[in-house]
């Protein structure tokens, strides 16, 4: 075999086996940069990441009661699927910053996972407590199932938060049972960019529900883009207590 082919193959193998930490570099823990942080282990900081102007993203399903940040903060994630294949990301988006925390070393408390961390970066970067978001999901094959993240203390309701750089209006936002019966429905017809927040009091039995939404994203000198999505999430009234 040609030695150049062997060398290329070794290079591909070495790149494909780079650890995840390669995307979360070591750095000065006193900075607010997105770096690997210890005690507890996680990636956290202000991250430079362009956001497409014509995109609409679900960035949070959470229940939270945060007026300000103390020295530490705890989040909790309900366990389903035997705790397997959990993905969690904490973030805060604004035109001037993008805070992100992921790759968390979670503690298993039986029915929930938990994570407590020093809020140094949040305080140094002056992230508003009311703008902290979190999104968690479990993978069931190709189907993600979302669960609400408890940030600090529960507020007794869920917040579903979407983000777009473009102006968006939601013509439909509804929560359906597994039998496709709508149990909650609303809309946001005023055009706005940034965050759009929907709340739900969770007044329904435990189980799996579907979030269905239809939105129109404004485009300059063009017809608006229509987006329709269905998202599966797990609900338990006890998570709101």
N, C-alpha and C positions, 0 to 999 in steps of 0.2 A: 504493500500500500504506500502511496506517495506520502512523504513525511509532512508535506503541507496540509494534506487532508487530515492526518493524525493530529497535527497541532490545532487545526480548526475545530476538530471534534472535541479535544480536551478543553478548548476555550469555551465552547458552547456548554459543556458539562459544568465547568466551573461557574459560569454565569447563572445557569439554571439552578444551581444549588447554593446561591448566595443566601445567607440568613435574612429574615425579615428585618433585622436590626439595621441592615445596610440602607434601608429607606428611612431610618430614624437614627441619625448619627449621634455619637457622643458629643458633648459640648459643655459649655460653662453653665452649671446649674443656677447661677445667679442671673442668667440672661432669660429673656422670654421667648427665645427661639424654640422651634419645634425640634426637640431632642429626646434621647433616651434619658429618663429620670429614674432614680432609685428610691427605695423605702417609702412607699411600695413601687414596684417596677411598673412603668408605663411609658408611653410616648406622649409628650404634651408640649404645647407651646403655640406661638403664632406662626402660622404656615402660609407661605406664598403659594396660592393656588388659584388660577384664573377660573372664573365662573361664567359659563356661557350666557349670553344675554337672552337667548331664546329658550332657556331650559326652565323647568319647574320641578323642584325637588321636595320630597317629604323629608324633613330634617329632624322631626321629633314626634314621638308619642310618649307622653310623660304625665306624671302628676307631681306637682311641685308647690312648695310654699316657702319661697326664698325672698326675703326683703333685702338681705345683704349677705356678704360672705364673712363667716367667722374664720378662724385660723385653719380649720379643717372642714371638710364637707364629706358626707356619705351618700352614696347612691345604692339602691337595691334593685335587683332584677328578679322577678318571679321565675321559678324553674318549671319548665315543661320539657317534654321530649327527653326526660331523664337527664336534663342539663347538657345534652350533646349539641355540638355545632352551633354554639352561641356566638353571635357577632354583636359588638357594642361600640358605639362611637358617641362621644360627647363633643359638642361644638357650639360655636357662637359665630354668626355671620353678620357682617356689616360691610358697607362700602369701603371702610377704612381698615378693616382687619378680618382675619379668619383664624379664630382660636380652634384648636382641635386636640382631643385626647383619645387615644385608642391603645390597643395591645395591652389591656389592663391585666394585672395579676389579681384575679378575683378570689374572694373567700367564699367557701361553700357553707351556708348555714342551714342546709337541709331543704327547706321549701323555697329558699331564695339564695341568690348570690349577692354579695355586698362588696363594696370598695370604698375605702376612706383615704383621702389624700389631702396634702397641704395645698391651700389655695393661693400660695405665693404668686404663681404666674397669673392667675385670674385677677388678683389684686394689683399686681405691678402693671399689668396691661390695661387695667381699669375696665374690665369687662363688666357690664351691668348684670347684676344677679338675675334680673327679670328676663335677660336675653340668653341665659344658658339653656341649651337644648340637649336632648339625648334620644338616641334611637337604638333599639335592640331587637334582634330577630334570631330565630332558630331555623335551620334549614331542614326541610322535610323533602329530600330529593331535590327537585328543582323549584319547589314551592317554599318561599320564606313565610314564616308565621311570626308576626310582630307581637311583642309584649310591652306593656307600659313600663317605663323606668321611673322609679320613685327617687326624686331629687330632694334630698333633705327630708322634709315631711310632706305627706300627702295633702292636697288641697280639697279632697273629696270630689274631684272631677278630673277628667282627662283633657289634655291639650294636644291637638293635632296641629302641627305647625309646618307650613309650606314656605319655600323661599324661591324667589325669582328676581333677577336683575331687571326684567322687563315688567311692564304693567300687565296685570292679570285680573280677570274676573272669573269667579266660580259660579257657573249656572246651576250646578248640582253638587251637593255634598250630602250623602246619606249613609246610614248604618243599616245593614241588612242582617237578618238571621240566616242560618244555614239554609233555611227553606226559602230564601230570597224575599222575605217579608220586611218591608221598611219599618224600622222602629224609631228612626230619627231622621229628619230631613231639613236642610236649610240651604242658603246660598249667600254669596257675596258678589253683588252685581256692580259695585263701585270699582273702577279700575285703580289698581295700586301696585307698586313694586315693593321689593323687600319681603317682609314676612306677612303671611295671612294665617290667622289663628282661628281654629274652631274648637269649641269646648263641648263636652258631653258629660252628663252627670252619672253615667254608668248605671242607670236605673233599669237593669235587666239581669236575668239569671246568668250564672256562670256558663261559659261556653265559648265557642269560636264564632266570630262575626266577620262580616265583610264590609270594608269601607269602599264606597263607590263614589267617584267624583268626576265631574266634567268641568274643564276649564278652557278659557280662551286667552291665548297670549298675544298681546298686541305686537304687531310688526310694522315698522315704519314703511309707509307707501305700499303696503301689501295687505292682503286679507289676513285676519288673525289666524294663528295656529290653534286648532282644536285638539285638546288632549283628554282622553278618557282612560281612567285606570281603575282597577279593582285590587284592593289590598286586604289580605286576611290577617286578623289579629285575635289574640286571646284576651278574654275578659273574666274577671272575678271580682264581685263587689267587695270582698274582703281586702283587696289591694288598695281600695280607696279609704280604708278606715285607719 
